[in-house]
Amino acid sequence: MNSTPCPLRSATVKWRVLDEEGVLVDLDRSTYFTLNSVGLFIWDRCNGEFSPEEIVEGIVEEFEIDAETARQDLETFLDALSDQGLIDYIVEPAAAS
């Protein structure tokens, strides 16, 4: 069991990749959010199965940046998503389908 809160996308958010950019839309909240490649990488892992530290490890490996920068940027990004109601956090990992 994972006791670290994991980010989980809101069920009301619709998203697509258009021209290598991610677009998040939540009509219930009138929210529109765009994502670059790093944002898409993170959003893909906001499925309740990855802890923030696991996401940081992936960012470091995929984008070749240092862990502290990745950690700070991830925290800022997840805070922005959370503030907009686009993600929540769960303690139990999402069940595999």
N, CA, C and O atoms as a printed pandas DataFrame, in Angstrom:
     atom_number atom_name residue_name chain_id  residue_number  x_coord  y_coord  z_coord
0              1         N          MET        A               1    0.839   -1.182    0.000
1              2        CA          MET        A               1    0.000    0.000    0.000
2              3         C          MET        A               1    0.882    1.243    0.000
3              4         O          MET        A               1    1.867    1.323    0.735
4              5         N          ASN        A               2    0.520    2.189   -0.819
5              6        CA          ASN        A               2    1.241    3.445   -0.925
6              7         C          ASN        A               2    0.565    4.465   -0.023
7              8         O          ASN        A               2   -0.622    4.745   -0.193
8              9         N          SER        A               3    1.306    5.033    0.947
9             10        CA          SER        A               3    0.708    6.012    1.850
10            11         C          SER        A               3    0.991    7.444    1.407
11            12         O          SER        A               3    0.566    8.388    2.073
12            13         N          THR        A               4    1.698    7.620    0.302
13            14        CA          THR        A               4    1.976    8.952   -0.238
14            15         C          THR        A               4    0.817    9.363   -1.134
15            16         O          THR        A               4    0.417    8.600   -2.013
16            17         N          PRO        A               5    0.267   10.571   -0.923
17            18        CA          PRO        A               5   -0.823   11.019   -1.806
18            19         C          PRO        A               5   -0.366   11.084   -3.262
19            20         O          PRO        A               5    0.693   11.633   -3.570
20            21         N          CYS        A               6   -1.175   10.520   -4.144
21            22        CA          CYS        A               6   -0.872   10.500   -5.573
22            23         C          CYS        A               6   -1.861   11.401   -6.309
23            24         O          CYS        A               6   -3.055   11.365   -6.012
24            25         N          PRO        A               7   -1.391   12.207   -7.262
25            26        CA          PRO        A               7   -2.307   13.065   -8.011
26            27         C          PRO        A               7   -3.215   12.244   -8.922
27            28         O          PRO        A               7   -2.793   11.264   -9.536
28            29         N          LEU        A               8   -4.470   12.672   -8.990
29            30        CA          LEU        A               8   -5.483   11.985   -9.799
30            31         C          LEU        A               8   -6.288   13.026  -10.557
31            32         O          LEU        A               8   -6.809   13.972   -9.965
32            33         N          ARG        A               9   -6.387   12.848  -11.876
33            34        CA          ARG        A               9   -7.152   13.767  -12.719
34            35         C          ARG        A               9   -8.614   13.802  -12.283
35            36         O          ARG        A               9   -9.185   12.781  -11.899
36            37         N          SER        A              10   -9.204   14.984  -12.346
37            38        CA          SER        A              10  -10.628   15.122  -12.086
38            39         C          SER        A              10  -11.403   14.432  -13.199
39            40         O          SER        A              10  -11.027   14.508  -14.369
40            41         N          ALA        A              11  -12.481   13.762  -12.829
41            42        CA          ALA        A              11  -13.301   13.052  -13.811
42            43         C          ALA        A              11  -14.004   14.011  -14.775
43            44         O          ALA        A              11  -14.441   13.595  -15.847
44            45         N          THR        A              12  -14.116   15.282  -14.407
45            46        CA          THR        A              12  -14.816   16.245  -15.263
46            47         C          THR        A              12  -13.916   16.884  -16.316
47            48         O          THR        A              12  -14.394   17.636  -17.166
48            49         N          VAL        A              13  -12.621   16.591  -16.265
49            50        CA          VAL        A              13  -11.671   17.195  -17.210
50            51         C          VAL        A              13  -11.594   16.355  -18.479
51            52         O          VAL        A              13  -11.406   15.139  -18.433
52            53         N          LYS        A              14  -11.742   17.027  -19.599
53            54        CA          LYS        A              14  -11.535   16.403  -20.909
54            55         C          LYS        A              14  -10.200   16.910  -21.425
55            56         O          LYS        A              14   -9.844   18.068  -21.206
56            57         N          TRP        A              15   -9.455   16.040  -22.115
57            58        CA          TRP        A              15   -8.145   16.469  -22.597
58            59         C          TRP        A              15   -7.791   15.794  -23.907
59            60         O          TRP        A              15   -8.233   14.685  -24.210
60            61         N          ARG        A              16   -6.986   16.498  -24.665
61            62        CA          ARG        A              16   -6.523   16.025  -25.962
62            63         C          ARG        A              16   -5.114   16.547  -26.202
63            64         O          ARG        A              16   -4.677   17.522  -25.591
64            65         N          VAL        A              17   -4.418   15.875  -27.103
65            66        CA          VAL        A              17   -3.124   16.355  -27.568
66            67         C          VAL        A              17   -3.342   16.886  -28.980
67            68         O          VAL        A              17   -3.794   16.166  -29.870
68            69         N          LEU        A              18   -3.010   18.167  -29.165
69            70        CA          LEU        A              18   -3.153   18.827  -30.460
70            71         C          LEU        A              18   -1.829   19.485  -30.814
71            72         O          LEU        A              18   -1.338   20.341  -30.078
72            73         N          ASP        A              19   -1.252   19.084  -31.942
73            74        CA          ASP        A              19    0.019   19.671  -32.384
74            75         C          ASP        A              19    1.070   19.658  -31.283
75            76         O          ASP        A              19    1.717   20.674  -31.027
76            77         N          GLU        A              20    1.239   18.524  -30.638
77            78        CA          GLU        A              20    2.245   18.311  -29.595
78            79         C          GLU        A              20    2.024   19.171  -28.353
79            80         O          GLU        A              20    2.940   19.343  -27.550
80            81         N          GLU        A              21    0.836   19.704  -28.192
81            82        CA          GLU        A              21    0.486   20.477  -27.010
82            83         C          GLU        A              21   -0.754   19.840  -26.391
83            84         O          GLU        A              21   -1.676   19.430  -27.096
84            85         N          GLY        A              22   -0.759   19.765  -25.077
85            86        CA          GLY        A              22   -1.924   19.218  -24.390
86            87         C          GLY        A              22   -2.929   20.321  -24.106
87            88         O          GLY        A              22   -2.561   21.455  -23.801
88            89         N          VAL        A              23   -4.197   19.973  -24.209
89            90        CA          VAL        A              23   -5.270   20.912  -23.915
90            91         C          VAL        A              23   -6.205   20.236  -22.912
91            92         O          VAL        A              23   -6.741   19.158  -23.166
92            93         N          LEU        A              24   -6.387   20.899  -21.761
93            94        CA          LEU        A              24   -7.300   20.421  -20.729
94            95         C          LEU        A              24   -8.489   21.360  -20.676
95            96         O          LEU        A              24   -8.322   22.579  -20.670
96            97         N          VAL        A              25   -9.689   20.799  -20.637
97            98        CA          VAL        A              25  -10.902   21.612  -20.568
98            99         C          VAL        A              25  -11.804   21.022  -19.497
99           100         O          VAL        A              25  -12.058   19.817  -19.471
100          101         N          ASP        A              26  -12.282   21.889  -18.617
101          102        CA          ASP        A              26  -13.282   21.502  -17.628
102          103         C          ASP        A              26  -14.436   22.484  -17.777
103          104         O          ASP        A              26  -14.383   23.600  -17.260
104          105         N          LEU        A              27  -15.476   22.065  -18.484
105          106        CA          LEU        A              27  -16.604   22.946  -18.745
106          107         C          LEU        A              27  -17.369   23.279  -17.473
107          108         O          LEU        A              27  -17.961   24.354  -17.374
108          109         N          ASP        A              28  -17.368   22.369  -16.492
109          110        CA          ASP        A              28  -18.051   22.634  -15.222
110          111         C          ASP        A              28  -17.440   23.830  -14.504
111          112         O          ASP        A              28  -18.142   24.573  -13.818
112          113         N          ARG        A              29  -16.142   24.014  -14.662
113          114        CA          ARG        A              29  -15.433   25.107  -13.981
114          115         C          ARG        A              29  -15.009   26.222  -14.937
115          116         O          ARG        A              29  -14.357   27.181  -14.524
116          117         N          SER        A              30  -15.377   26.097  -16.215
117          118        CA          SER        A              30  -14.960   27.053  -17.248
118          119         C          SER        A              30  -13.444   27.217  -17.248
119          120         O          SER        A              30  -12.931   28.336  -17.288
120          121         N          THR        A              31  -12.732   26.090  -17.203
121          122        CA          THR        A              31  -11.278   26.096  -17.137
122          123         C          THR        A              31  -10.692   25.550  -18.428
123          124         O          THR        A              31  -11.136   24.525  -18.945
124          125         N          TYR        A              32   -9.692   26.247  -18.939
125          126        CA          TYR        A              32   -8.949   25.848  -20.130
126          127         C          TYR        A              32   -7.477   25.939  -19.766
127          128         O          TYR        A              32   -7.022   26.977  -19.285
128          129         N          PHE        A              33   -6.731   24.871  -19.987
129          130        CA          PHE        A              33   -5.332   24.800  -19.566
130          131         C          PHE        A              33   -4.545   24.174  -20.696
131          132         O          PHE        A              33   -4.971   23.160  -21.248
132          133         N          THR        A              34   -3.411   24.746  -21.056
133          134        CA          THR        A              34   -2.559   24.137  -22.078
134          135         C          THR        A              34   -1.294   23.581  -21.429
135          136         O          THR        A              34   -0.826   24.083  -20.407
136          137         N          LEU        A              35   -0.759   22.542  -22.043
137          138        CA          LEU        A              35    0.407   21.843  -21.496
138          139         C          LEU        A              35    1.486   21.693  -22.558
139          140         O          LEU        A              35    1.191   21.365  -23.707
140          141         N          ASN        A              36    2.735   21.932  -22.172
141          142        CA          ASN        A              36    3.860   21.637  -23.053
142          143         C          ASN        A              36    4.234   20.160  -22.871
143          144         O          ASN        A              36    3.502   19.407  -22.229
144          145         N          SER        A              37    5.351   19.760  -23.428
145          146        CA          SER        A              37    5.724   18.332  -23.371
146          147         C          SER        A              37    5.954   17.841  -21.941
147          148         O          SER        A              37    5.611   16.705  -21.615
148          149         N          VAL        A              38    6.528   18.683  -21.090
149          150        CA          VAL        A              38    6.735   18.278  -19.693
150          151         C          VAL        A              38    5.378   18.185  -18.985
151          152         O          VAL        A              38    5.126   17.245  -18.231
152          153         N          GLY        A              39    4.520   19.158  -19.233
153          154        CA          GLY        A              39    3.181   19.127  -18.650
154          155         C          GLY        A              39    2.405   17.891  -19.073
155          156         O          GLY        A              39    1.712   17.283  -18.257
156          157         N          LEU        A              40    2.517   17.515  -20.345
157          158        CA          LEU        A              40    1.854   16.295  -20.821
158          159         C          LEU        A              40    2.405   15.051  -20.124
159          160         O          LEU        A              40    1.655   14.149  -19.754
160          161         N          PHE        A              41    3.720   15.020  -19.954
161          162        CA          PHE        A              41    4.365   13.902  -19.270
162          163         C          PHE        A              41    3.797   13.759  -17.858
163          164         O          PHE        A              41    3.478   12.657  -17.412
164          165         N          ILE        A              42    3.678   14.892  -17.165
165          166        CA          ILE        A              42    3.143   14.879  -15.801
166          167         C          ILE        A              42    1.669   14.507  -15.811
167          168         O          ILE        A              42    1.240   13.657  -15.031
168          169         N          TRP        A              43    0.887   15.135  -16.686
169          170        CA          TRP        A              43   -0.558   14.879  -16.751
170          171         C          TRP        A              43   -0.827   13.388  -16.988
171          172         O          TRP        A              43   -1.741   12.812  -16.396
172          173         N          ASP        A              44   -0.036   12.783  -17.843
173          174        CA          ASP        A              44   -0.194   11.357  -18.134
174          175         C          ASP        A              44   -0.030   10.514  -16.869
175          176         O          ASP        A              44   -0.613    9.436  -16.761
176          177         N          ARG        A              45    0.750   10.996  -15.928
177          178        CA          ARG        A              45    1.006   10.264  -14.688
178          179         C          ARG        A              45    0.089   10.686  -13.547
179          180         O          ARG        A              45    0.218   10.178  -12.434
180          181         N          CYS        A              46   -0.820   11.594  -13.804
181          182        CA          CYS        A              46   -1.811   11.991  -12.790
182          183         C          CYS        A              46   -3.004   11.049  -12.871
183          184         O          CYS        A              46   -4.140   11.469  -13.093
184          185         N          ASN        A              47   -2.718    9.774  -12.686
185          186        CA          ASN        A              47   -3.750    8.744  -12.788
186          187         C          ASN        A              47   -3.960    8.008  -11.463
187          188         O          ASN        A              47   -4.616    6.967  -11.423
188          189         N          GLY        A              48   -3.407    8.547  -10.392
189          190        CA          GLY        A              48   -3.565    7.936   -9.077
190          191         C          GLY        A              48   -2.594    6.814   -8.790
191          192         O          GLY        A              48   -2.642    6.215   -7.716
192          193         N          GLU        A              49   -1.704    6.515   -9.741
193          194        CA          GLU        A              49   -0.769    5.401   -9.575
194          195         C          GLU        A              49    0.664    5.847   -9.296
195          196         O          GLU        A              49    1.491    5.036   -8.878
196          197         N          PHE        A              50    0.966    7.122   -9.520
197          198        CA          PHE        A              50    2.324    7.632   -9.365
198          199         C          PHE        A              50    2.377    8.662   -8.249
199          200         O          PHE        A              50    1.577    9.597   -8.223
200          201         N          SER        A              51    3.315    8.494   -7.332
201          202        CA          SER        A              51    3.526    9.508   -6.297
202          203         C          SER        A              51    4.280   10.670   -6.927
203          204         O          SER        A              51    4.895   10.503   -7.981
204          205         N          PRO        A              52    4.244   11.836   -6.305
205          206        CA          PRO        A              52    5.039   12.946   -6.835
206          207         C          PRO        A              52    6.521   12.589   -6.979
207          208         O          PRO        A              52    7.155   12.997   -7.952
208          209         N          GLU        A              53    7.073   11.850   -6.049
209          210        CA          GLU        A              53    8.490   11.489   -6.151
210          211         C          GLU        A              53    8.744   10.579   -7.351
211          212         O          GLU        A              53    9.777   10.704   -8.008
212          213         N          GLU        A              54    7.827    9.674   -7.643
213          214        CA          GLU        A              54    7.973    8.826   -8.834
214          215         C          GLU        A              54    7.886    9.654  -10.109
215          216         O          GLU        A              54    8.579    9.372  -11.087
216          217         N          ILE        A              55    7.036   10.677  -10.098
217          218        CA          ILE        A              55    6.933   11.563  -11.257
218          219         C          ILE        A              55    8.231   12.345  -11.426
219          220         O          ILE        A              55    8.719   12.504  -12.545
220          221         N          VAL        A              56    8.792   12.833  -10.322
221          222        CA          VAL        A              56   10.079   13.545  -10.379
222          223         C          VAL        A              56   11.139   12.647  -11.000
223          224         O          VAL        A              56   11.880   13.088  -11.877
224          225         N          GLU        A              57   11.223   11.399  -10.562
225          226        CA          GLU        A              57   12.213   10.462  -11.110
226          227         C          GLU        A              57   12.051   10.324  -12.619
227          228         O          GLU        A              57   13.036   10.295  -13.357
228          229         N          GLY        A              58   10.800   10.239  -13.073
229          230        CA          GLY        A              58   10.536   10.134  -14.510
230          231         C          GLY        A              58   10.941   11.387  -15.268
231          232         O          GLY        A              58   11.497   11.302  -16.363
232          233         N          ILE        A              59   10.663   12.553  -14.685
233          234        CA          ILE        A              59   11.037   13.822  -15.327
234          235         C          ILE        A              59   12.548   13.915  -15.468
235          236         O          ILE        A              59   13.053   14.290  -16.526
236          237         N          VAL        A              60   13.271   13.574  -14.407
237          238        CA          VAL        A              60   14.737   13.621  -14.432
238          239         C          VAL        A              60   15.274   12.727  -15.546
239          240         O          VAL        A              60   16.172   13.119  -16.291
240          241         N          GLU        A              61   14.722   11.535  -15.650
241          242        CA          GLU        A              61   15.189   10.583  -16.663
242          243         C          GLU        A              61   14.810   11.030  -18.075
243          244         O          GLU        A              61   15.636   10.986  -18.987
244          245         N          GLU        A              62   13.567   11.458  -18.251
245          246        CA          GLU        A              62   13.055   11.795  -19.584
246          247         C          GLU        A              62   13.602   13.117  -20.123
247          248         O          GLU        A              62   13.891   13.231  -21.314
248          249         N          PHE        A              63   13.742   14.111  -19.252
249          250        CA          PHE        A              63   14.082   15.451  -19.712
250          251         C          PHE        A              63   15.485   15.894  -19.286
251          252         O          PHE        A              63   15.899   17.019  -19.568
252          253         N          GLU        A              64   16.206   15.010  -18.613
253          254        CA          GLU        A              64   17.601   15.246  -18.239
254          255         C          GLU        A              64   17.802   16.569  -17.504
255          256         O          GLU        A              64   18.651   17.376  -17.881
256          257         N          ILE        A              65   17.016   16.781  -16.456
257          258        CA          ILE        A              65   17.213   17.932  -15.578
258          259         C          ILE        A              65   17.491   17.405  -14.181
259          260         O          ILE        A              65   17.276   16.227  -13.898
260          261         N          ASP        A              66   17.969   18.287  -13.309
261          262        CA          ASP        A              66   18.316   17.818  -11.968
262          263         C          ASP        A              66   17.052   17.614  -11.131
263          264         O          ASP        A              66   16.012   18.220  -11.388
264          265         N          ALA        A              67   17.165   16.763  -10.143
265          266        CA          ALA        A              67   16.016   16.364   -9.329
266          267         C          ALA        A              67   15.413   17.534   -8.562
267          268         O          ALA        A              67   14.190   17.617   -8.446
268          269         N          GLU        A              68   16.223   18.429   -8.043
269          270        CA          GLU        A              68   15.684   19.548   -7.261
270          271         C          GLU        A              68   14.845   20.482   -8.129
271          272         O          GLU        A              68   13.770   20.917   -7.717
272          273         N          THR        A              69   15.330   20.786   -9.319
273          274        CA          THR        A              69   14.558   21.622  -10.250
274          275         C          THR        A              69   13.263   20.917  -10.625
275          276         O          THR        A              69   12.198   21.533  -10.631
276          277         N          ALA        A              70   13.350   19.626  -10.940
277          278        CA          ALA        A              70   12.158   18.854  -11.299
278          279         C          ALA        A              70   11.151   18.852  -10.148
279          280         O          ALA        A              70    9.952   19.015  -10.373
280          281         N          ARG        A              71   11.628   18.670   -8.936
281          282        CA          ARG        A              71   10.763   18.620   -7.756
282          283         C          ARG        A              71   10.041   19.957   -7.553
283          284         O          ARG        A              71    8.833   19.990   -7.318
284          285         N          GLN        A              72   10.795   21.053   -7.646
285          286        CA          GLN        A              72   10.195   22.380   -7.458
286          287         C          GLN        A              72    9.187   22.696   -8.559
287          288         O          GLN        A              72    8.098   23.200   -8.285
288          289         N          ASP        A              73    9.550   22.400   -9.794
289          290        CA          ASP        A              73    8.647   22.661  -10.917
290          291         C          ASP        A              73    7.391   21.793  -10.833
291          292         O          ASP        A              73    6.288   22.257  -11.124
292          293         N          LEU        A              74    7.564   20.546  -10.438
293          294        CA          LEU        A              74    6.410   19.655  -10.297
294          295         C          LEU        A              74    5.470   20.168   -9.220
295          296         O          LEU        A              74    4.256   20.196   -9.421
296          297         N          GLU        A              75    6.010   20.569   -8.094
297          298        CA          GLU        A              75    5.172   21.073   -7.002
298          299         C          GLU        A              75    4.371   22.290   -7.459
299          300         O          GLU        A              75    3.175   22.387   -7.182
300          301         N          THR        A              76    5.020   23.210   -8.152
301          302        CA          THR        A              76    4.341   24.401   -8.660
302          303         C          THR        A              76    3.242   24.019   -9.650
303          304         O          THR        A              76    2.135   24.554   -9.592
304          305         N          PHE        A              77    3.549   23.101  -10.548
305          306        CA          PHE        A              77    2.597   22.666  -11.563
306          307         C          PHE        A              77    1.405   21.952  -10.936
307          308         O          PHE        A              77    0.260   22.245  -11.279
308          309         N          LEU        A              78    1.664   21.015  -10.015
309          310        CA          LEU        A              78    0.561   20.290   -9.371
310          311         C          LEU        A              78   -0.299   21.230   -8.533
311          312         O          LEU        A              78   -1.517   21.063   -8.469
312          313         N          ASP        A              79    0.325   22.215   -7.890
313          314        CA          ASP        A              79   -0.444   23.213   -7.139
314          315         C          ASP        A              79   -1.382   23.977   -8.068
315          316         O          ASP        A              79   -2.537   24.225   -7.722
316          317         N          ALA        A              80   -0.884   24.353   -9.253
317          318        CA          ALA        A              80   -1.717   25.081  -10.220
318          319         C          ALA        A              80   -2.882   24.213  -10.686
319          320         O          ALA        A              80   -4.013   24.690  -10.778
320          321         N          LEU        A              81   -2.614   22.953  -10.978
321          322        CA          LEU        A              81   -3.692   22.044  -11.390
322          323         C          LEU        A              81   -4.708   21.861  -10.268
323          324         O          LEU        A              81   -5.916   21.870  -10.506
324          325         N          SER        A              82   -4.218   21.697   -9.060
325          326        CA          SER        A              82   -5.099   21.516   -7.903
326          327         C          SER        A              82   -5.938   22.768   -7.652
327          328         O          SER        A              82   -7.137   22.673   -7.390
328          329         N          ASP        A              83   -5.307   23.941   -7.731
329          330        CA          ASP        A              83   -6.026   25.207   -7.523
330          331         C          ASP        A              83   -7.164   25.373   -8.526
331          332         O          ASP        A              83   -8.195   25.963   -8.205
332          333         N          GLN        A              84   -6.980   24.856   -9.734
333          334        CA          GLN        A              84   -8.012   24.955  -10.778
334          335         C          GLN        A              84   -9.029   23.810  -10.698
335          336         O          GLN        A              84   -9.970   23.759  -11.489
336          337         N          GLY        A              85   -8.839   22.899   -9.747
337          338        CA          GLY        A              85   -9.757   21.773   -9.601
338          339         C          GLY        A              85   -9.572   20.686  -10.652
339          340         O          GLY        A              85  -10.466   19.868  -10.872
340          341         N          LEU        A              86   -8.400   20.679  -11.305
341          342        CA          LEU        A              86   -8.151   19.708  -12.367
342          343         C          LEU        A              86   -7.618   18.383  -11.841
343          344         O          LEU        A              86   -7.731   17.357  -12.512
344          345         N          ILE        A              87   -7.037   18.399  -10.642
345          346        CA          ILE        A              87   -6.578   17.164   -9.998
346          347         C          ILE        A              87   -6.980   17.189   -8.530
347          348         O          ILE        A              87   -7.298   18.234   -7.963
348          349         N          ASP        A              88   -6.955   16.014   -7.944
349          350        CA          ASP        A              88   -7.102   15.843   -6.508
350          351         C          ASP        A              88   -5.996   14.872   -6.107
351          352         O          ASP        A              88   -5.207   14.450   -6.952
352          353         N          TYR        A              89   -5.934   14.522   -4.853
353          354        CA          TYR        A              89   -4.925   13.565   -4.393
354          355         C          TYR        A              89   -5.623   12.407   -3.697
355          356         O          TYR        A              89   -6.583   12.594   -2.950
356          357         N          ILE        A              90   -5.119   11.211   -3.960
357          358        CA          ILE        A              90   -5.614   10.027   -3.265
358          359         C          ILE        A              90   -4.452    9.362   -2.558
359          360         O          ILE        A              90   -3.303    9.498   -2.979
360          361         N          VAL        A              91   -4.747    8.639   -1.476
361          362        CA          VAL        A              91   -3.703    7.934   -0.745
362          363         C          VAL        A              91   -3.561    6.519   -1.281
363          364         O          VAL        A              91   -2.445    6.016   -1.415
364          365         N          GLU        A              92   -4.661    5.881   -1.584
365          366        CA          GLU        A              92   -4.622    4.537   -2.148
366          367         C          GLU        A              92   -4.356    4.637   -3.631
367          368         O          GLU        A              92   -4.990    5.452   -4.301
368          369         N          PRO        A              93   -3.434    3.834   -4.185
369          370        CA          PRO        A              93   -3.234    3.856   -5.630
370          371         C          PRO        A              93   -4.508    3.430   -6.348
371          372         O          PRO        A              93   -5.276    2.620   -5.828
372          373         N          ALA        A              94   -4.730    3.971   -7.535
373          374        CA          ALA        A              94   -5.893    3.596   -8.336
374          375         C          ALA        A              94   -5.794    2.126   -8.688
375          376         O          ALA        A              94   -4.708    1.608   -8.949
376          377         N          ALA        A              95   -6.938    1.459   -8.693
377          378        CA          ALA        A              95   -6.987    0.036   -9.037
378          379         C          ALA        A              95   -6.647   -0.142  -10.509
379          380         O          ALA        A              95   -7.101    0.620  -11.362
380          381         N          ALA        A              96   -5.850   -1.149  -10.792
381          382        CA          ALA        A              96   -5.507   -1.442  -12.182
382          383         C          ALA        A              96   -6.732   -1.966  -12.907
383          384         O          ALA        A              96   -7.499   -2.755  -12.355
384          385         N          SER        A              97   -6.915   -1.526  -14.148
385          386        CA          SER        A              97   -8.081   -1.991  -14.905
386          387         C          SER        A              97   -7.759   -3.205  -15.714
387          388         O          SER        A              97   -8.626   -3.729  -16.413
